[in-house]
Amino acid sequence: MSGWTVRGGRLPAQGAVVVTGASSGLGRECALELESRGFQVLAGVRRQEDGEKLLAESLHGRLRHVVVDITDEASVLACAELAEREHGGLRGLVNNAGICVPGPLECLDSDQFRHQLDVNVVGHLGVIRAHLPLLRRARGRIVNVTSGLGKAAVPFLGAYSTAQFAKEALSDALRRELAPQGVPVSIVAPGAILTPIWSKVSEAGERALDGVPAAVAEPYRTAFRAFMEGNAQGAAASRTTPEDFARAVARALTDGRPRTRYWVGADARRMGRLARLLPDTLLDRQFAGITASVRGPAERHPR
Ligand SMILES: NC(=O)c1ccc[n+]([C@@H]2O[C@H](COP(=O)([O-])OP(=O)(O)OC[C@H]3O[C@@H](n4cnc5c(N)ncnc54)[C@H](OP(=O)(O)O)[C@@H]3O)[C@@H](O)[C@H]2O)c1
C-alpha cells in the first residue's frame, strides 16, 4: 500500500462508513450493500422508526442507525461524535441524502429554492466538515452522490440541477483541497432509478404551480404537466437499479485507485457526454421539446 491508495487491487471492505439518507431508495440499498460487504455502517435516517425498519432488514449485525438531518448542525455533530466513540475513525462518508424541488424557476419562491440548496449542497458540506477529522484518521474516502443533471440543466428541474451542479463543484474543489491530505473524493452520478424520490417529485409537481398567480403559472402548465408525466414514466422504465448504484459506491470505497467519477446508468453517462461535447446552443435543442408548448410573451400579454 502506498499512501492512501493501492496500485491495482482493492482495499478490504472494512471499517466504518456513514451513509446519509438511508431511510429509503438508493441510500437504503447502499447501506445494506456496504454492510453485506463487511463495512460497519452508520445509516443516517431522520426518523427513529425508519432506522428500526432498516435494522430489521440488516442481515449481518454490522449496521446501526443514527438519527441525522443534514440541515441540523446539532444532529450532524452528534453523528460524528457517535462515529468517533464507536469506531475512532471513518473509512467512508457517503453523502447521499437529497430532495428534488420541481417547477419552472419563475414559479419557485426563494424559500423553496433555498431549501433545495440547503439540503443538497449546504447540508452536505456541514456533514463533510464534521466528519473530516475521522476520515483523515482512518484513511477514509468521501463519496458524493450527484446526478446526470449535475452536468446538463433540464428545464423544470432547474433548482435541482442548480444544486447538482453546485455539488459537482463542491466535490471538485474538495478533491483538489483534500488530495494532499490523502482523502480521496469521488462522485457517483446516477441516472434515473426508480425509488421513492419519483413519487415525491410527482406529488411536489402537482403543487408546484399552486402558489403562484395564474398569469405566471398558466403559460407553463401544459408543458410542465407533460414533462412530469414523462419523467415518472422514464423512471419507471429505467433499467438501472438501486443495486447498480450501491455497487458503484462500494467500488468508490474499495477501488485501489478511486476514480473521480462513477456514472451509474446509460442515461447519466449520455448526459455527461452530451454536456462535454455539445456547444450550448446544440444542448439547448436537446431540451427544446420539453418547453415547446410554453406560451411566449406575446400570448401572455396580448395587446
Ligand atoms: N433515484 C434517482 O433517479 C436519482 C437520480 C440521480 C440522483 N439521485 C440522487 O440520489 C440521492 C438519493 O435519492 P433517492 O432516489 O434514493 O431518493 P429517496 O428515496 O427520496 O431518498 C432520499 C433520502 O434522503 C433523505 N433526506 C431528505 N432530506 C434530508 C435531510 N434534510 N437530512 C437527511 N436526510 C434527508 C430522505 O429521508 P426521509 O425519508 O426522512 O425524507 C431519504 O432517506 C439523492 O441525492 C438524489 O438526488 C437519485
The ligand as an SDF file (V2000), in Angstrom:
LIG
                    3D

 48 52  0  0  0  0  0  0  0  0999 V2000
  -33.4470    7.9960   -7.9140 N   0  0  0  0  0  0  0  0  0  0  0  0
  -32.9280    8.6490   -8.9310 C   0  0  0  0  0  0  0  0  0  0  0  0
  -33.3780    8.5250  -10.0920 O   0  0  0  0  0  0  0  0  0  0  0  0
  -31.7540    9.5680   -8.7210 C   0  0  0  0  0  0  0  0  0  0  0  0
  -31.0540   10.0010   -9.8510 C   0  0  0  0  0  0  0  0  0  0  0  0
  -29.9780   10.8380   -9.6830 C   0  0  0  0  0  0  0  0  0  0  0  0
  -29.5750   11.2280   -8.4100 C   0  0  0  0  0  0  0  0  0  0  0  0
  -30.2670   10.7930   -7.3170 N   0  0  0  0  0  0  0  0  0  0  0  0
  -29.8100   11.2460   -6.0070 C   0  0  0  0  0  0  0  0  0  0  0  0
  -29.6730   10.1320   -5.1630 O   0  0  0  0  0  0  0  0  0  0  0  0
  -29.8950   10.5070   -3.8050 C   0  0  0  0  0  0  0  0  0  0  0  0
  -30.8880    9.5520   -3.1720 C   0  0  0  0  0  0  0  0  0  0  0  0
  -32.1090    9.6530   -3.8750 O   0  0  0  0  0  0  0  0  0  0  0  0
  -33.2260    8.5230   -3.8390 P   0  0  0  0  0  0  0  0  0  0  0  0
  -33.6700    8.3110   -5.2230 O   0  0  0  0  0  0  0  0  0  0  0  0
  -32.7820    7.3810   -3.0180 O   0  0  0  0  0  0  0  0  0  0  0  0
  -34.3850    9.3390   -3.0790 O   0  0  0  0  0  0  0  0  0  0  0  0
  -35.2830    8.9680   -1.8240 P   0  0  0  0  0  0  0  0  0  0  0  0
  -35.7310    7.5580   -1.8750 O   0  0  0  0  0  0  0  0  0  0  0  0
  -36.2910   10.0520   -1.7560 O   0  0  0  0  0  0  0  0  0  0  0  0
  -34.2720    9.1170   -0.6100 O   0  0  0  0  0  0  0  0  0  0  0  0
  -33.7950   10.3650   -0.2090 C   0  0  0  0  0  0  0  0  0  0  0  0
  -33.1880   10.2200    1.1670 C   0  0  0  0  0  0  0  0  0  0  0  0
  -32.6800   11.4920    1.5720 O   0  0  0  0  0  0  0  0  0  0  0  0
  -33.1930   11.7370    2.8670 C   0  0  0  0  0  0  0  0  0  0  0  0
  -33.2540   13.1530    3.2000 N   0  0  0  0  0  0  0  0  0  0  0  0
  -34.0150   14.1320    2.6270 C   0  0  0  0  0  0  0  0  0  0  0  0
  -33.7980   15.2980    3.2390 N   0  0  0  0  0  0  0  0  0  0  0  0
  -32.9000   15.0480    4.2370 C   0  0  0  0  0  0  0  0  0  0  0  0
  -32.2960   15.8360    5.2270 C   0  0  0  0  0  0  0  0  0  0  0  0
  -32.5650   17.1440    5.3750 N   0  0  0  0  0  0  0  0  0  0  0  0
  -31.4210   15.2500    6.0810 N   0  0  0  0  0  0  0  0  0  0  0  0
  -31.1440   13.9350    5.9630 C   0  0  0  0  0  0  0  0  0  0  0  0
  -31.6970   13.1230    5.0600 N   0  0  0  0  0  0  0  0  0  0  0  0
  -32.5720   13.6840    4.2030 C   0  0  0  0  0  0  0  0  0  0  0  0
  -34.5640   11.0850    2.8810 C   0  0  0  0  0  0  0  0  0  0  0  0
  -35.0010   10.9450    4.2070 O   0  0  0  0  0  0  0  0  0  0  0  0
  -36.5770   10.9690    4.5940 P   0  0  0  0  0  0  0  0  0  0  0  0
  -37.1090    9.6180    4.2390 O   0  0  0  0  0  0  0  0  0  0  0  0
  -36.5670   11.2540    6.0480 O   0  0  0  0  0  0  0  0  0  0  0  0
  -37.2060   12.0640    3.7920 O   0  0  0  0  0  0  0  0  0  0  0  0
  -34.2200    9.7760    2.1990 C   0  0  0  0  0  0  0  0  0  0  0  0
  -33.6000    8.9050    3.0950 O   0  0  0  0  0  0  0  0  0  0  0  0
  -30.3800   11.9560   -3.8320 C   0  0  0  0  0  0  0  0  0  0  0  0
  -29.3090   12.7980   -3.5000 O   0  0  0  0  0  0  0  0  0  0  0  0
  -30.7950   12.1640   -5.2890 C   0  0  0  0  0  0  0  0  0  0  0  0
  -30.6290   13.4900   -5.7010 O   0  0  0  0  0  0  0  0  0  0  0  0
  -31.3580    9.9750   -7.4490 C   0  0  0  0  0  0  0  0  0  0  0  0
  1  2  1  0
  2  3  2  0
  2  4  1  0
  4  5  1  0
  4 48  2  0
  5  6  2  0
  6  7  1  0
  7  8  2  0
  8  9  1  0
  8 48  1  0
  9 10  1  0
  9 46  1  0
 10 11  1  0
 11 12  1  0
 11 44  1  0
 12 13  1  0
 13 14  1  0
 14 15  2  0
 14 16  1  0
 14 17  1  0
 17 18  1  0
 18 19  2  0
 18 20  1  0
 18 21  1  0
 21 22  1  0
 22 23  1  0
 23 24  1  0
 23 42  1  0
 24 25  1  0
 25 26  1  0
 25 36  1  0
 26 27  1  0
 26 35  1  0
 27 28  2  0
 28 29  1  0
 29 30  1  0
 29 35  2  0
 30 31  1  0
 30 32  2  0
 32 33  1  0
 33 34  2  0
 34 35  1  0
 36 37  1  0
 36 42  1  0
 37 38  1  0
 38 39  2  0
 38 40  1  0
 38 41  1  0
 42 43  1  0
 44 45  1  0
 44 46  1  0
 46 47  1  0
M  CHG  2   8   1  16  -1
M  END
$$$$
